[in-house]
Amino acid sequence: MEPARKPTHSKEQRVTPPERKHAKKIKKPAFSKKLKESFSGYLFMSPTIFTIGVFIVIPIIYALFLSFNDVQLLGGTSYQFVGLENYTRFADDKRAIIALKNTAEYVLIVVPIQTFLALLLAAALNSNIKGKNIFRIIFFLPTVTSSAVLTLIFMWMYYPDGLINQFLSFLHLPTYDWLSNPEIALKSIMIMNIWATAPFFMVIYLAAMQDISDSIYEAATIDGANWWQKFIFITVPILKPVTFFVVVMGVIGTFQLFDQSYIFSGGSGGPNNSTLTIVLLIYQYAFRSLDMGYASALAVALAVLIMVVTIIQKKFFGEEKLHD
Amino acid sequence: MNFKKWLVYLGVFSVLLGTVLTGCSNGASSSNDDSGDSSEEVTLQMSGWGSTPIEEELLNETLAAFEEEHPNINVEFDVIADQYMDVLKTRLIGGQAADVFFLDALEAPALMSKGVLEPLDKYVTDEFDIEDFQDPLLNAFKHDGKYYGFPKDFSTLALFYNEKAFKEAGLEGPPESWKELREYAEKLTVDKNGDGDPEQYGLGISKELARQFFKLKPYGAQLTNEEGKATFATDSAVQALTPLVEMYQDDKTAALPSDVGADWGGDMLGTGKAAMVVEGNWTIPFLENNFKDLNYNTAQLPTLNGKKATAAFTVAYVMNKQSEKKEAAWELISFLTGKEGMKIWTSKGLALPTRESVAKELGFADSKLRAPFVEGASYAQPWQAGKHLPIIMNNFNNQFISALLGEQSLKEALEQAQKTANDEIEASN
């Protein structure tokens, strides 16, 4: 857009200098043209602006409003301003603390593993192994499958005499009660989620790897670097901005864990609150207890938490741009 | 290239068109009232949860009988497949709830106190004969002296036992007390290959509060106080629940359905994974349909601390206060909970009739398998305890399982559950 506009603008200026009155006259059409242009721009964007406004911006503002109110919904809607009461309630809410702990544990375990696994898979598929296209498709399949379906299939496999335990006992390894042992239940979800999301990030890594110029590798080969050195000193540093993206998206996604633990526990977050995550807790307060004010406060707190974590990561990864 | 682009546009366009069209058709069907020339045709919406095909068939039969009697009223039954109360409450808030819907006794106190249900007293006629209902079940839907619903049916818990397994273990007749049951369970636990993983457990148990709460009363423990707060972290409650935990942990004669890859108790009994289970009368048709050759019998639950105890689960039809078709809605409720409708609905014994006259007429008290359930009704404790029971139940279930697994003592688990539940109740007020 800009390069096309610049010449016309300078042309006008070249014509106008002699008289100031003229300048005013000519500026007017330029202004209206700008208006027209921006109007048509907004017109093109209007469906998106409308959808985002109605389904994202207004709900965000409304949630902020709700988080400062005590909301009664059933049997006549009423709002009562309570200030920060909903926010100070976290401290006494044991379940909120458990949910935060579970979620943090989940993020800390899942994000590094899935990022590492994605990088490894991408590196493997980026090399010239036979049938890599088929592997790409196979690896990507879990990501395409709906997470509800995945969860149900995994639950079948996790049953005490399901596939996984049968396999473990076949290998004479200890079997576990994957679904109803509070120690294990969250880890079952972790395994499933790593398996399902690592391939998605693998594709992102793979795309970035194919952008790395061969000449760099050739130069390294001439210098006598082996495969491992090339990976560590060339591939990984060049992929740093992508890693930043993968980690940030991973953290946001894992902080928002809901559907898997909802299906696993039938909405309760059990056994013994072990699969209770923040979003599941928000759901329970919002739709089971109909405590919209407190649920909104939790949601706002989660958003702030994710933002803070993202900013910390940005500092950690340095101020690098994604597109170079 | 151009053709591809064109295809993409076509795809996007058809998706958009599709959304618009489905949006339209939804709007059309909801306003489609089919108001013909005949005297005011009314379409009633009714919501309930999904159940077995047999039950669905019976309900359809009952509704057909109603529509025959009231040709101007059509009933649309809509099944809420999952998280019934969450969906129902959301619909009530949005003004989209059905005119008539199912309500479990457990959830009734919370909804009745919120004023979203229509009190039914003014509709009741002499002909409806309110005296005919069994009192404890009727009172489950009474709030501030008003009736908000009438129980459509009820179920109690009884002991199901595998007669063949009993014979093999040299046992005769059902256990009389829980102490005896424990000894029975020991004899009934069979581990043929000796891998420490019995093929047949003595007792199939369930970890939910709904299946445990009735054990508290015989020991003098209480689930909740008058305010509806949890009060079960007492020594007497520990005493009441300890036998089950010990059977599971120490004796290893009891198993959860998930331990043996079953969905619930009926499944455990049918597949022979458990020789005894404590289940409701809904198990009888399940076993008849899926395990025809199973040789089983039922008995009243063994006594606890020398006292008889069992649980009763009941569900009522209630009316939405916002309904615009209240007269017709009452016609429906009074038919379904009336003598005629209830007789059709309970004829197969899936659930037991809450009206004494219907129970007498159907003769369940004389049926070998169903008599223990009917007898249990006289001393059963309804599954209801104030308006915070859902919170209490959630916390109990969460903690009790960890006590069963031995991660904490039963006493600790109960204290933890009670504290968390009461904190949550207080914060929500």
Interface residues (C-beta under 8 A of the other chain):
Chain A: L73 L74 G75 G76 T77 R89 D92 D93 K94 R95 Y159 P160 D161 G162 D177 L179 S180 N181 P182 E183 G267 S268 G269 G270 P271 N272 N273 F287 R288 S289 L290 D291 Y294
Chain B: Q83 M85 D86 K89 T90 L92 I93 L111 K114 G115 V116 L256 S258 D259 V260 G261 P390 I391 N394 N397 N398 Q399 I401 S402 L405 E407 K419 T420 D423 E424 A427 S428
